[in-house]
């Protein structure tokens, strides 16, 4: 009798203990159906919801998955950025790369705002491989995971912007395509910042409207400065 | 005359041969032995600067074939190798049969090699390094010390103390019951020796009842106490319904935020790139993983095992570094961690782009997590040293109380941001008489909070 009672007590204790914390369980939900929208929402697994749907519906509901590839040939609606909405005309081949380098130019004027925006994007998207100064010595390279990333200010000093755009669009060598992460405008902005890095990181001079001032008489000294930087750093 | 002249010609011819050899050596200094006597150290730095982004010195395929055993494979002249590196298309145009076979075999798959600006002497050094690679690719440990909370945790949580408390309680009850029965049998023995009738035998329940009646005051106080404890427990339990703090589910891939964010310093928004553009922060699609993992095929914790799941999803063959054609790609089914109810509207871009919040303000120290986890509010509050201006909150993470508490405290930089919306609101309030009144009311405490700009309107989040 005593033993039986004790056993019962221990069972209750164990049950209480087990429900205290389980990292794999989200815990109790109040009115579970309120957590799943009848309208299609991204990242909601409708097939998993036992309150709404029976087993038989799961398959058809899974096909309503919201994160899907756009239909082939779709052109993204860019709102007020009409200049950036058009499909990319150059194919992902060596010839396409050459053609883009020769023929593709930025529709975006070089301004202070664009370069600064480009720097922000660079520090999110590129810096871990290409490094803060664009010398190919980002953390991933320093940690020895990907090596031989070319330096913007040395090997890629004269790389045309069309080639850069082509590489962001399709990837090049080990670099993958970043088209899904960057809009067309953002790509051109980050290229403007890369061009600053090609120049050794010296920002061009801006007028009061933020436009780049045309280098005049002292163009020669401007060009010489980053070179001097390179030799001291290299 | 003859002899000296003969001597001269001998000398001249020797000189001529020497000059010839010298000029020959100068023109193609690597003719004999591009494969030996190169400077390995120089070759290593040249290789890492020019070749390592596509080639490995082992047989592993990166973005192009591995170079192990190239000396035995190269079936053409040494000059052709130099030419091939300096100008691949030019080398192919010479019609060399081996180069032609290379072009046929590889260019279709990997594309043309980029022409490299290296001299013949450089190639010699590079080949010396390629033939004498370092024994083992020693793992380069990051300078950053990056542990996950699982690796840091040492003491147990207080759930075990509750179990000890219960065990003590059970022991106490057992002792009380057995002491009671010992007392009873002793008393019976005493009564028997005095020749009186023994106490009536009672069940446990009856004896407990009799004991309770005898000590009514104590029992009722204890009963009140126990009832109060149970009501508190029930209340606390009910308050935890719909609270997901500490939810840390196992994911289909053993992904570590600590490796990516802390060790390799990849920005949050590299993978969650839509956080600044859309309602959702976004789970990276497999192609984003491949931006790095096309090259990094061995993880630092699980080798190729966990990465293989990504390759299986997207259809990538790590052996030859190529995507499998006509592969039916499968999305990776991550377990959703942060799940707001359907009747709540939340927008990431509004918080990241307009308010300029750091991810850590709401998600805590994600770089110490493996996969996704809902950081408890106390943990987030503790980050205030690293993130100045972080608002201290008291309600559990991801509850409505938490949201509106922050909206009540968070200031809007009306004057410091160049957001046209706030400018517009400010102008409207200034021009309007009633607006002026409102504005004065808002500015009484000399700050404008999110609440004062409508952050507590129901329809802001519920519609």
Interface residues (C-beta under 8 A of the other chain):
Chain A: X1 X2 X6 X9 X10 X13 X16 X17 X20 X21 X23 X24 X25 X26 X27 X28 X29 X30 X34 X35 X36 X37 X38 X41 X42 X43 X44 X45 X65 X67 X93 X94 X123 X124 X125 X127 X128 X129 X138 X139 X140 X142 X143 X144 X145 X146 X147 X148 X149 X150 X155 X171 X173 X174 X175 X176 X177 X178 X180 X181 X182 X183
Chain B: X47 X48 X49 X50 X51 X52 X53 X54 X62 X63 X111 X112 X114 X137 X139 X140 X142 X157 X159 X162 X163 X166 X167 X170 X173 X174 X177 X178 X204 X240 X241 X242 X243 X244 X246 X247 X248 X249 X250 X263 X264 X265 X266 X267 X269 X270 X273 X277 X279 X280 X283 X285 X287 X288 X290 X291 X292 X294 X295 X296 X331 X333 X336 X339 X340 X341 X342 X343 X373
